[in-house]
Each structure stands twice: as C-alpha cells, then as structure tokens.
Amino acid sequence: MSAVRIAAPEILLIDDNPGDARLIAEVLHLAAPEAKLSVARDGVEGIRFLRRAGEFATAPTPDLVLLDLRMPKKNGLEVLAEVKQDPILRSIPVVILTSSEAPQDIRNTYDLHANCFITKPIELKGFIKVFQSLNDYWFGVARLPGVTAH
C-alpha cells in the first residue's frame, strides 16, 4: 500500500506575529510549493476561519492547522481546546508551532490532544528542515480524514 499524497494541501496558520507568518509562508513555499496557506492573526480569527463565520464563509477546510500558543484575544491553548471539543473540527490535525520550550506547555498541549508540538527554529535552515519534514509526514506519509486515494 502506498501513501496518499495530497495534491494541494490546505494549511491554516494561526499566529499573531506577522514576521513569523511571512517567514513560514516563504519556507512553506520552498518545502511544499503546492500547499495553500491561509493565515489567521489571532485565536478568535482562527476559530472564525475554522467555523466559516462571517468573512470566512467560503474559507477552505484545512488539512492541517499550525497553531502558535502566545496570542492575544484567545491563546493557542484555548483555540486547541475549542477545536478538539468540536465534533466537526476535532479530526483536523493541529500542530503546535511556538517559540516555547516549556515542559508545561508541551504537556498542556498534548493533554488537549494536539497532534504534534514543534518549537520554532531560530535559524532559517532549521525552519526549512521543519517544513520539509511536516510536508513529507502530514501530506505524504500520514493518512488524513476526508482524503481518499485517487
């Protein structure tokens, strides 16, 4: 049995740092040029995107969510808890992508059923490696809900 490759994965990044969002977009384009990235600037906007509320009525359903922890309005733990308690959203994989290395943050995110915890690399080379690995695993090796073989 071979892996099912997602032709054009939809990724939602929920991160309030515009510099990080720009860097992630550039690195993602290098690692997965076919991927489509949407960005929500805080947790409230991220939940609105996922629920297709208001201006996000036509938003795509992401194949993967990249979620920062430290954000205004609604932090990443609150977003994660809301997503994983929602029967419609909870099957979407959520990867925590944060600057934190705190053991308590790692424990808390897995307690709330995060699918992965990654500390943002400091150097560009590290970012590229992380995103190549994310692309290879989530869109090449892993089987995701709603994705069928062609």
C-alpha positions in Angstrom: 0.0 0.0 0.0 1.4 3.4 -1.0 0.9 6.7 0.8 -1.7 9.0 -0.5 -0.2 12.3 -1.4 -2.4 15.4 -1.0 -2.0 17.3 -4.3 -2.6 20.8 -2.8 -2.8 20.7 0.9 -4.8 23.5 2.7 -2.9 24.8 5.7 -4.2 27.3 8.3 -1.6 29.1 10.3 -2.9 30.8 13.4 -0.2 33.2 14.6 -0.2 36.8 15.6 3.4 37.6 14.6 3.4 39.0 11.0 7.2 38.3 10.7 6.8 34.7 11.7 3.8 34.4 9.3 5.8 35.8 6.4 8.7 33.5 7.2 6.5 30.5 7.5 4.8 31.3 4.2 8.2 31.6 2.4 9.6 28.5 3.9 6.4 26.5 3.2 6.5 27.6 -0.4 10.1 26.1 -0.6 9.2 22.9 1.1 5.7 22.4 -0.4 5.1 24.8 -3.3 1.7 23.2 -4.0 0.4 23.9 -0.5 -2.2 26.7 0.1 -1.6 28.7 3.2 -4.3 30.8 5.0 -3.3 32.9 7.9 -5.4 33.9 10.9 -3.9 36.8 13.0 -5.2 35.6 16.4 -7.1 32.8 18.1 -10.5 34.5 17.6 -9.9 34.9 13.9 -8.6 31.3 13.7 -11.8 29.9 15.2 -14.0 32.1 12.9 -12.0 30.8 9.9 -12.4 27.1 11.0 -16.2 27.6 11.6 -16.6 29.6 8.4 -18.1 32.5 10.2 -18.7 36.0 8.7 -16.0 37.0 6.2 -14.7 33.4 6.3 -17.9 31.8 5.0 -16.1 30.5 1.9 -12.9 29.5 3.7 -11.4 26.1 2.8 -11.4 23.3 5.4 -7.7 23.0 6.3 -5.9 19.6 6.1 -3.6 20.9 8.9 -3.6 23.7 11.4 -0.3 25.3 12.6 -1.0 27.0 15.9 1.0 29.4 18.0 0.5 29.4 21.7 1.1 33.0 22.7 -1.6 35.2 21.1 -3.9 38.0 22.2 -7.7 37.6 22.5 -7.6 33.8 22.5 -4.4 32.0 23.2 -3.4 28.7 21.5 -4.4 26.5 24.4 -7.9 28.0 24.3 -8.1 27.5 20.5 -6.8 24.0 20.7 -9.4 23.1 23.4 -12.2 24.6 21.4 -11.1 22.7 18.2 -10.7 19.4 19.9 -14.1 19.6 21.7 -15.9 20.4 18.4 -17.2 17.2 16.7 -16.9 18.9 13.3 -13.3 20.3 13.8 -11.6 17.8 16.1 -10.3 15.4 13.4 -8.3 18.2 11.8 -4.6 17.7 12.9 -3.3 20.6 15.0 0.5 21.1 15.1 1.7 23.5 17.8 4.3 25.7 16.3 5.6 28.0 19.0 8.7 29.6 20.4 8.1 27.9 23.8 10.2 25.0 25.0 8.5 24.9 28.4 7.7 21.3 29.6 4.3 22.6 30.9 3.3 24.0 27.5 4.2 20.7 25.9 2.3 18.7 28.5 -0.7 21.0 28.3 -1.0 20.8 24.5 -0.8 17.1 24.4 -3.4 16.9 27.3 -5.7 18.9 25.0 -5.0 16.4 22.1 -2.5 18.4 20.0 -1.2 16.1 17.2 2.4 17.5 17.5 4.5 20.1 19.3 7.3 21.9 17.5 9.5 24.7 18.9 10.1 27.3 16.2 13.7 27.0 15.0 15.8 30.1 15.4 17.7 29.8 12.1 16.3 29.7 8.5 18.0 26.3 7.9 16.1 24.8 10.8 12.8 26.3 9.6 13.3 24.8 6.2 14.1 21.4 7.7 10.9 21.5 9.9 8.7 22.4 7.0 10.2 19.7 4.7 9.5 17.2 7.5 6.0 18.5 8.1 5.2 18.3 4.3 6.7 14.8 4.0 4.9 13.4 7.0 1.5 15.1 7.0 1.0 15.2 3.3 3.0 12.1 2.2 3.0 9.5 5.0 0.1 10.2 7.2 -3.5 9.4 6.2 -5.8 12.3 6.9 -9.6 12.3 7.4 -11.5 13.2 4.3 -8.6 12.4 1.9 -9.1 9.4 -0.4 -6.9 7.7 -2.9 -7.1 8.8 -6.5 
